[in-house]
Amino acid sequence: MFKLKMMYESFGLAWRLMDDFQDWQKDFQASQISAVYYYLPENLQQEWTECNKSEDDTEISQFIEKESIRFKILKRIMDELKNSIRLANELGFEGMAKEFEFMTHFRGISQTSSWMTSSNP
């Protein structure tokens, strides 16, 4: 039962991270806290939560690029999906493992797997 719970938790976390990263600008404009928020330094977190922010998210975009936040989030997604795949296989849920594996090939995520084996951060 514990493995089943862990499988779904890893999958749920991966799914949540994918969603948060795909629409972080929308969340920023709405001042909705998302996973990206937690990767920001305090001054940018404050900007994120301000009600009267400008439409410009340039500073946050630059930080995300400079600090490889995209890579960090995508790597976490890949790690969680791999954990889900492993646990599904251990539980004998081969079909579910294949579904999780399929998710690793979505645009952006599949690029991460090649980055993880290269010399990139």
DOVEX-589713 format. One record per residue (C-alpha): x, y, z; residue number from 1; residue in three letters. Coordinates in pm, whole numbers. Example, Ala and Ser with C-alpha at 12.3 -4.5 7.8 and 13.67 -1.06 7.14 Angstrom:
+--------+--------+--------+-----+-----+
!     px !     py !     pz !   k !   r !
+--------+--------+--------+-----+-----+
!   1230 !   -450 !    780 !   1 ! ala !
!   1367 !   -106 !    714 !   2 ! ser !
+--------+--------+--------+-----+-----+
***
This chain:
+--------+--------+--------+-----+-----+
!     px !     py !     pz !   k !   r !
+--------+--------+--------+-----+-----+
!      0 !      0 !      0 !   1 ! met !
!    289 !    237 !     76 !   2 ! phe !
!    439 !    193 !   -272 !   3 ! lys !
!    104 !    265 !   -433 !   4 ! leu !
!     71 !    586 !   -231 !   5 ! lys !
!    427 !    691 !   -318 !   6 ! met !
!    366 !    617 !   -689 !   7 ! met !
!     64 !    846 !   -698 !   8 ! tyr !
!    238 !   1114 !   -492 !   9 ! glu !
!    533 !   1124 !   -731 !  10 ! ser !
!    302 !   1136 !  -1030 !  11 ! phe !
!     90 !   1409 !   -871 !  12 ! gly !
!    393 !   1619 !   -790 !  13 ! leu !
!    529 !   1582 !  -1144 !  14 ! ala !
!    192 !   1679 !  -1290 !  15 ! trp !
!    160 !   1982 !  -1059 !  16 ! arg !
!    513 !   2100 !  -1145 !  17 ! leu !
!    445 !   2064 !  -1518 !  18 ! met !
!    127 !   2267 !  -1491 !  19 ! asp !
!    285 !   2536 !  -1273 !  20 ! asp !
!    583 !   2577 !  -1501 !  21 ! phe !
!    375 !   2593 !  -1818 !  22 ! gln !
!    160 !   2881 !  -1695 !  23 ! asp !
!    384 !   3059 !  -1446 !  24 ! trp !
!    337 !   3400 !  -1617 !  25 ! gln !
!    -41 !   3368 !  -1575 !  26 ! lys !
!      3 !   3274 !  -1209 !  27 ! asp !
!    242 !   3568 !  -1165 !  28 ! phe !
!    -11 !   3815 !  -1308 !  29 ! gln !
!   -284 !   3673 !  -1083 !  30 ! ala !
!    -51 !   3668 !   -777 !  31 ! ser !
!   -121 !   3296 !   -740 !  32 ! gln !
!    156 !   3105 !   -567 !  33 ! ile !
!    297 !   2825 !   -781 !  34 ! ser !
!    603 !   2601 !   -778 !  35 ! ala !
!    808 !   2863 !   -964 !  36 ! val !
!    752 !   3107 !   -677 !  37 ! tyr !
!    944 !   2882 !   -437 !  38 ! tyr !
!   1253 !   2888 !   -659 !  39 ! tyr !
!   1272 !   3270 !   -644 !  40 ! leu !
!   1468 !   3482 !   -396 !  41 ! pro !
!   1273 !   3679 !   -137 !  42 ! glu !
!   1268 !   4008 !   -331 !  43 ! asn !
!   1116 !   3839 !   -638 !  44 ! leu !
!    871 !   3644 !   -422 !  45 ! gln !
!    755 !   3979 !   -285 !  46 ! gln !
!    712 !   4115 !   -638 !  47 ! glu !
!    515 !   3800 !   -725 !  48 ! trp !
!    266 !   3856 !   -444 !  49 ! thr !
!    222 !   4234 !   -490 !  50 ! glu !
!   -127 !   4323 !   -603 !  51 ! cys !
!    -24 !   4632 !   -799 !  52 ! asn !
!    255 !   4476 !  -1001 !  53 ! lys !
!    338 !   4593 !  -1349 !  54 ! ser !
!    259 !   4371 !  -1646 !  55 ! glu !
!    635 !   4317 !  -1685 !  56 ! asp !
!    779 !   3989 !  -1560 !  57 ! asp !
!   1123 !   4056 !  -1715 !  58 ! thr !
!   1316 !   4044 !  -1389 !  59 ! glu !
!   1164 !   3711 !  -1293 !  60 ! ile !
!   1214 !   3574 !  -1646 !  61 ! ser !
!   1579 !   3676 !  -1635 !  62 ! gln !
!   1628 !   3513 !  -1296 !  63 ! phe !
!   1464 !   3191 !  -1420 !  64 ! ile !
!   1703 !   3186 !  -1716 !  65 ! glu !
!   2016 !   3292 !  -1524 !  66 ! lys !
!   1968 !   3049 !  -1236 !  67 ! glu !
!   1863 !   2755 !  -1457 !  68 ! ser !
!   1525 !   2736 !  -1281 !  69 ! ile !
!   1371 !   2577 !  -1590 !  70 ! arg !
!   1629 !   2299 !  -1574 !  71 ! phe !
!   1581 !   2250 !  -1199 !  72 ! lys !
!   1204 !   2219 !  -1230 !  73 ! ile !
!   1222 !   1993 !  -1535 !  74 ! leu !
!   1481 !   1774 !  -1362 !  75 ! lys !
!   1250 !   1743 !  -1060 !  76 ! arg !
!    962 !   1650 !  -1291 !  77 ! ile !
!   1176 !   1385 !  -1457 !  78 ! met !
!   1293 !   1248 !  -1119 !  79 ! asp !
!    934 !   1221 !   -995 !  80 ! glu !
!    819 !   1052 !  -1317 !  81 ! leu !
!   1107 !    804 !  -1301 !  82 ! lys !
!   1010 !    724 !   -943 !  83 ! asn !
!    649 !    671 !  -1052 !  84 ! ser !
!    764 !    441 !  -1334 !  85 ! ile !
!    985 !    238 !  -1100 !  86 ! arg !
!    711 !    198 !   -840 !  87 ! leu !
!    446 !    112 !  -1100 !  88 ! ala !
!    672 !   -162 !  -1236 !  89 ! asn !
!    742 !   -295 !   -885 !  90 ! glu !
!    367 !   -310 !   -822 !  91 ! leu !
!    307 !   -494 !  -1149 !  92 ! gly !
!    126 !   -200 !  -1311 !  93 ! phe !
!    307 !   -221 !  -1645 !  94 ! glu !
!     38 !    -24 !  -1831 !  95 ! gly !
!     58 !    260 !  -1583 !  96 ! met !
!    438 !    254 !  -1599 !  97 ! ala !
!    411 !    295 !  -1978 !  98 ! lys !
!    174 !    591 !  -1933 !  99 ! glu !
!    421 !    758 !  -1696 ! 100 ! phe !
!    704 !    682 !  -1940 ! 101 ! glu !
!    503 !    846 !  -2218 ! 102 ! phe !
!    486 !   1166 !  -2013 ! 103 ! met !
!    866 !   1189 !  -2009 ! 104 ! thr !
!    854 !   1251 !  -2385 ! 105 ! his !
!    650 !   1571 !  -2372 ! 106 ! phe !
!    822 !   1880 !  -2509 ! 107 ! arg !
!   1066 !   2022 !  -2256 ! 108 ! gly !
!   1074 !   1716 !  -2034 ! 109 ! ile !
!   1240 !   1489 !  -2289 ! 110 ! ser !
!   1511 !   1753 !  -2338 ! 111 ! gln !
!   1591 !   1731 !  -1967 ! 112 ! thr !
!   1686 !   1366 !  -1985 ! 113 ! ser !
!   1960 !   1446 !  -2237 ! 114 ! ser !
!   2073 !   1744 !  -2028 ! 115 ! trp !
!   2105 !   1523 !  -1720 ! 116 ! met !
!   2359 !   1304 !  -1893 ! 117 ! thr !
!   2558 !   1594 !  -2040 ! 118 ! ser !
!   2786 !   1844 !  -1870 ! 119 ! ser !
!   2510 !   2107 !  -1834 ! 120 ! asn !
!   2408 !   2225 !  -1483 ! 121 ! pro !
+--------+--------+--------+-----+-----+
***
